[in-house]
């Protein structure tokens, strides 16, 4: 059960109500196992900004990777896992769209990080349901701490991408997830429940922008590893153990 929950959360942040359907188990049992995973610091939960009665669960992929590597090394030196190199990684021509409400910070930062870390191999775009001006702290944190210039970026409405095909559509705030339209071809949809770092005070909110950029850097790294992974080959009946 816990492995199944981690598998679902590795692909997208989820609410308990979604997880019960995905793993086919009652809510009380799912909540119990999520509690155990939280105690082990393998998952975390955040209140939804769209409905405070709900919470989104997130898998800590970095910690999971560290633990898997430690287990392998403890069993045998030959089983030590290595962290995949994500800079310059990505499926050439893959198209990813990041969405948030304002397209003023989170989605712009995610777009820029994906383009930069993939060396331009991944075509990344961003948009919002209610676009507003690019936040100065988003420009500042990306320039000063990640070496990426956002000054030329402009906010865009998600309707600008209607009818376009993408390999992945990733929502970064809980509100925009509820209004995200369908896209041609049924691209894989993921949700990253990341709080809005803008508190209204530019100077006081800068640490929140730093935290957001750090989290996005981690998530983009795992995204690029996924995009760079070759398609799995299904085993025939004779090959299955």
Residue, then its C-alpha position, 0 to 999 in steps of 0.5 A: x500500500x505504501x509503495x503504491x502511494x509513493x508511486x502515485x505521489x512520485x508522479x504528481x501531488x495528490x489529495x487523499x480523495x484522489x489517492x483512494x481512487x488510484x489505489x482502490x482502498x478506503x480513505x481511513x486506510x489510505x490516511x493511516x498509511x500516509x500518516x506512517x509515510x509522514x512520520x518517516x519524512x517520506x511525504x509531506x502535506x500542505x493545505x490547498x490554497x483553493x480549498x483549505x479543507x483539503x491538503x495535497x501530499x508530496x513525495x520527498x523524492x530527494x530523501x527517497x533517492x538518498x535512502x535507496x542509495x544507502x540501502x543498495x550500498x549497505x547490501x553490496x558496493x556494486x548496488x550503490x546508486x548514482x544520481x542522474x545528471x540532469x543538466x542538459x538532460x531531456x527528451x529533445x523536442x519534448x514540450x512542457x507547459x507550466x501553469x499558475x494563476x498569475x504567471x508572475x513567479x512560479x510558472x515563469x521560474x519553472x519555465x526558465x529552469x527547465x529551459x536552462x537545465x535541459x540546455x534548450x532540449x526541452x521546449x518549456x512554456x508558462x501561462x496563467x489563468x489571471x496573468x499579472x506583471x512579473x514579480x521583481x523578486x522572481x527576477x531577482x532570485x533567478x538572476x542572483x542565485x540561479x544565473x538566469x535572466x527573467x527580465x525579458x519574460x512577459x505574462x501570458x494567458x493560458x488561452x494563448x496555448x489552446x489547441x497546442x500539443x504538449x508532452x506534459x502540463x504541470x500546474x503549480x498552484x491549487x487554484x489553476x489546477x481546478x480551471x486547467x482546460x484539456x489539451x489535444x492529445x491528452x498530455x500527462x498532467x501533473x500537479x506541484x502544490x507550491x505556495x504563492x511566495x508573494x506576501x505583498x511585501x517585496x523585501x519580507x517575501x524574498x526568502x519565500x521566493x528563495x525557497x520556491x526557487x530551490x523547490x522548483x530546481x529540485x522538481x525540475x531536475x526530477x522532471x528532466x530525468x523522467x523526460x530523458x528516460x527511454x520508454x519502458x519495454x513491456x515484458x512478454x508472458x514468457x519473460x515475466x518471473 
